């Protein structure tokens, strides 16, 4: 039954891809999009198999199984109104008394915004999945594909002559495919980032478009709801992008200055508004990550009460996110592949700064947006997370932007002709 549903839904989405023009614009071929979606489905199923057999029912499976309790409110108790409140209603404070009887075994999820949102997501997917995990994967990867296409179209608007490189960078980074196809928050965040950037660009072009506003507001809401720090880290770069479009001779200095000003203000906002203490929140979050035990944990310097400790820990954070694991730390194939990808990206990143791609000012500003957002996110993760596997997963939502920045600083003559033809 599960295999039949996978084939039916996959065929349905393949047909939808063919009929929906959104997927076949800006130099995208139908065969390429079908291939990308098929690989995502395979990667998502493999991710589930891998985590289940090597790590047990954790991560995506814990959310999947716990969501059955929410779904049972509808199927076992027939309480449609309570099901809608649990899956679509607001969450905050203590569990409302009428709903407490349904939350006996999963009350811990209620007090974790991110985890409870994944319960909602899986409970809603159960309406069409008949309770099969891999059917969830088919739906989930289609949602990820929508944002993936939006990200490609965002970059294509500024680099239409570099479509081959964009297809390679946006669709075919191995670790991004693996981590974002799994049934967890990272795939949704990756999709939302793509939709956010694409609709942000559309709003810059047509600020009074009702369609752009209607799509943009829910995307911002979902970004804030699932991982609000992603949106926070993106805002300085977006402000710098808008300003640098006016001051095109000073794109690099504008990005550096805006980020420094924003972060100095953010780390000192408690002097004006005492209840907003960023360092206290960072310390607590880092402590929570340190309490989690994993097979690839490493030493992580503790944060102090001052923002200077963040500055002091940046070299360590950079090493953790760009250079770990080292090859001599690897003990399985997955670790070796992760180390290889990290070192290839790091070497290319250093090398690309010696290139002169000759892009137009607006296009250069977009590349600096990619670099600064991915760099600040990577450093933030490196400061907070002491586990190499978790770092690799959290990085995946912005790794594509870093790869785009790197590859677009090189010229196209390094791409084999056969690969160019295959990418369309």
N, C-alpha and C positions, 0 to 999 in steps of 0.2 A: 504493500500500500504506500509506504514512504517513497519508494523509487518511482512509482507511478505518479504520485503528486509532484515530485521533483521534476519529472519530465513534462508534465502538463503545465506547471507554472513557468518553467524555463521556456517552453515553446510559446506560451502566452506572452511573456515579456519580450522574447525575440520578435514576435509579430508586432508588438507595440513599438519596439525600437524601429522596425521597418516602416511603420505607419506614421510615427511622430517625427516631424521634420527637425525638431530640436536636436536629435541625435545625428543628423546627416548634413549639418551646415559647417561652414568654415573649414572646408577641406577634409572632413571626416567621411570615410567610406563605410558603407553598411557592413562589409566583411570585417573591417578593423574593429568596429564597435561590438559586433557579435563575438569576435575573438576575445576582446577585453572582458566582456561580460562572462563568457564561458570560463575563462581563466580565473576570474574572481569567484565564481561558484565553486570550481575545483579547489581553489585555495582556501575558501571558507570551510568546505567540508573537511579538507586535510587539517586545517587548524583545529577544528573540533575533535577529530580523531587523535591528533597529536596531544592536545591538552588533556583529553580524557584518559589516554593510556599512559601518559608520563607524569601527569600531575594530579589526576583524579577529578572529581566533580567540583572544581573551583572555577573562579572567573566566570566565563560565559555560561557554563553549565549550572552554576549555583543560581544565577539570575533566571535561567530557563526553567529550572525545576521549582524555584520559589514562586515564579509567576503563575504556576498552576493553582496556587491557593487563591490568588486574585480571580483567576478565570473560573474557579469553582464557585465563587459567589454568584456567577451567572448560571452555570450549568447544574450545580448541585442544589443551590438554594433558590434559584430563580429570581434573585433580587437584582433586577436590571438597574434600578436607580442607584443602589449601593455600588454596583460594578462600575457605573459611569463616574461616580464620585471618586472611587479608588483609582481609576485609570486616567481620568481627565480633569478631576477636580483639584483645587488647591491643596497643598500639603504644608503644614506648619504647626508648631506646638505639639501638644499631646494628641493622640489618636481620638477622634470624636467618639463619644460613647456608643452611638448606634453601630459603629464600624468595628469596635474592639473585638467582638466575637469572631470576626473573620480574620483578624490579624494575630491570633494567638501564637502561631509558630514563626511568624516573620516580623514581629514588632520591631526588631532591630533595624530592619531595612527602612522603616518609616522615618527614622531619625538621621538617615544618611541620604541627602538629596540625590547624589549621583546614582547610588545603588537603587534607590526606589524608582528613579526614572527608568532604569533598565527593566525593572519589574513591570512597570506600566507598558513599556514598549513590547516586551515579550507577551504580556497578557493580551494585548490587542492583536498581536500576530497570531495568537492561538485561535482567534476567530476564523482564520482561513487555513491554518496549518494542520488541524486535527491532532495537535500535540506532538508533531515530529520536529526534532531539532533541525535537521538538514533542510526541511521546508522553510523554516525561519531563515536559514542562510540564503536561500534563493531570493526571498523577498528583501532581506537585508542588503544583499549585494546589488540588487537593482536600485535601491535607494542610494547606495554609495556611488553607483555608476552615474546617477543623475548629477551629483555634485562633482564627480570627476570630469564629466563633460563640461560643466559650467566653468571649472578651473581652466580647462583647455581653452575654452572660448574667451575667457578673460585674457589669457596670454596672447591668443591669436589676434585679438583686437589691436595689440601693440606690436606684435612681431609676425605679421602675416607671411613674410618671406622666409620665416624659419619654422614652418609647420612640421617638417620632418623631425627636427630636434625637439620640438614641443611634444610631439606624439611619443617620442622615446622617453622623455623626462617625465611627462605627466602620467603616462599609462603603464610604463614597464620597469619601474624601480622595484626589484624583487621584494625587499623587506616591506615596502609600502603595500604591495599587493597582499602579502601574507598577513600583516597585522591589521589592515583596514578591512579585510574580507571576513575576519573573525567576528563572531556575534557579540560585540561589546561596544563601548562608547567611542572608541577611537575611529571606527569606520564612520559613525554618524558625525563626529567632529570634522573629519576629513571632508565629508560631503558638504557639511554646513559652511566650512571655510571657503570651498569652491563657490557655493551659491552666494555667500556673502560678498566675495570679491567681484563676482560677475555682476550682481545687482548693484553693488557700489559703483562700478564703472558705468552701468546703465543710468544710474541716478546722476552721475556727473555729466553725462551727455544730455539727459532729459529729466531734470530735477522735478518737474511737475507731472510726470507720467504716473497715472493712477495705478497701472499694472506694476510698475517698478516698486512703488510705495507699498502696495498690498502684499507683494512677495517679500520685500526687504524687511518689513517690521517683524513678521513671524520668524524669519531666519535669525534676526538679532535676538529675539526673545529666546529661541531654542539654544543659541550659542551661550547666552547668559545663564540659562537654566541648567545646561549640562556641564559646561566647564567655563565659568565666568572669567577665569584668569586668561584664557585664550583671547577673549575679546579685549581685555585690559591690555595685554601685550601687543595687540595689533593697532590700538588707537594711536600711539605716537607715530608709527610708520605711516598711517593713513593721513594724519595731520601734516607730516613732512611731505608726503606725496602731493597734497593739494598746494602747499606753499611752494614747493620746488617747481610746480608747473608755472608759477608766476615768476620765480627767480631761477631761471634755467641755467644761469652761469654758476650757481652755487649749490648744486644738488647735493654733493657729498657733505659739505659743511652744514647745510640745512638739516639733513638727517641726523648727523652727529649732535648738533646743538639741540634739536627738538627732543631727542631721546635723553640727553643729559638733564635738560630742564624738567622733563616729565618725571624722571626717576628721582631727582633731588626733591621735587615737590611731594611725590608720593611717599617717600621715606620720612618726610618731615610733616606730613599732614596732621599727625597726632598733636603737634604743638598748637594747632588751631582748633582741631576737632578731636579731643582726647579719646573719644570712644572708638575712633578709627586708628588702630595701632597696627601697622603692617608688619612690623618686626615680631610682635606677639603672635600674629596669625601664622607667620612663616615658621616661627619656632615650634608652635604646636603641631603644624602640619609635618614638619621634618621629624618631630618626635614620633608621630603616628607611623610614618614610613619606616623609621628605625626599629620600631617594635615588631614589624612584619619580618618573619624569618624566611629566607629563600636560599636556593642552592648557589646563587651567584652574588651574594652580598659582598660588599667591600667597605673599607673604612670611609667614613664621611665626617668631615669636621663639623662641629656643632656651631650653630648660629648664636650670637650673643644678643644683647639688648640694643646694640647700635647698628646702624646701617653700614658702618665701616667693616663689620665682620662679613657682610655680604661681599663687599669689595675684596676683602682679604681672601675669601674662599673662591673667587672667580677662576683663578688658574686651575684649582682642583676640579671645579665644575666643568671647565673646558676639556680637561684631560679625560674625565669620566664619560662625557657625551661624544667626544670626537675620536678618542684613542683607545678606549676600553671596550671589549677585553683585548689585552695583548695576546699574541699567538701562544705564548708559553702558559697563559692562564686557561686556554681552551681545553675542554675534556670531552667534547662531542662534536659532531658534524655541524650542528646548528651554531655553536659558538665560533667554530672556524669560519663559517660563512659570514657571520656577523662581523668578526674581526677583519676579514678580507674586505667587505663592503665599506667598513669605517675607514680603513687605511686608503682605499682607492679614492673615496670621496675627499678625504683630507688632503691627499697629494694633489688631486685635481683642483681643489679649492685654493691651495697655495699657488699652484701653477697659473690659475686663471687670472690672478691679480697682475700678472706680467703681460696679459693680453690687451690689445686695443681693438675692441669689436666695432667701434664706430657707429653705435646706435644713436638715434635721435634723442634729444633731451628728455622727452616724456617717457620713452622706452627705458632710458637709463634710470629714471626715477622709479619705475616699476621694478627694475632689477634690484635697486637698493632697498625697496620695500621688502622684497623677498629675503634679501640677505639679513637685514636688521631684525625682521620678525623671527626668522628661523634661528638666528644667533641668540636673541634674547630668550626665546622659548627653550632652546637647548641649555643655556646657562641656568635658567630657572629650574629646569628639571635636574640638572647636575647638582645644584645646591640642595635640592629637597630629597632626592631619591638615591638610596644606597645600593640598589640592585641593578645589575647590568641588563638582565632580561626585561625588567620593567622600564628601564631607560630606553631600550630599543623600541618598545611598544609605544611609549609616550611620544618619542621623537617622530614617529611615522606620520603624524598629522601635518608636520611642517617640512619633512624631509624632501618632499617633491619640490617645494619652493626653493630650497637650497640647491637642489640638482638643476632646476631651471636656471637659477642665477649662474651656476658654474658653467653649464654647457652653452648658454647663450653668450658667454664671453669668448668662446672659441668660434672659429669660422666653420662652415659646413663641409669643408673638403676632407674631413677625417671620416665621414660617414660612407661606408661602402654603397655602391650603386644598387646592389641587390636589396640591401636593407631599406634604402630609400623607396624603391618600388614596392616592397612589401608593406611599408607603412602608408602607402597611398600617396 
